[in-house]
Amino acid sequence: MSDPELEEIRRKRLAELQANYGGGSQENQKAMEEKKRETEDMKNSILSQILDQQARARLNTLMLGKPEKGQMVENMLLRMAQTGQIRGRLGENDLIKLLESVNQQLQPKATTVKFDRRRAALDDSDDDL
């Protein structure tokens, strides 16, 4: 094979690989978007079944203010619904109680630091001597 023929074969093969890779990537991206949309719809459907309108509004407000905490509470509600821990619709007051329990779990215990002033005063007087 001469050099120009080899170059032409390489160019064709590169074009094939790029076409295959690019086409597959777009299809994968569309499939992932569709799957994400389906799970989002399913999540919203479950939340609308277990939360009344006021509780849903409060959860949405939490999601805007503190997205990480809102996502955690949302996932907790979904898990509780799937395991059968939630029997009926939760109202706003029920959601508030759940949020308070989550807050208590997330907040670390207050640490106290004790400082012995007498010992510090003795240490200072030793330095002066």
Secondary structure, DSSP 8 states (H G I E B T S, - for coil): --HHHHHHHHHHHHHHHHHHHHHHHHHHHHHHHHHHHHHHHHHHHHHHHHB-HHHHHHHHHHHHH-HHHHHHHHHHHHHHHHHT---S-B-HHHHHHHHHHHHHHHS---------HHHHHHHHHHHH-
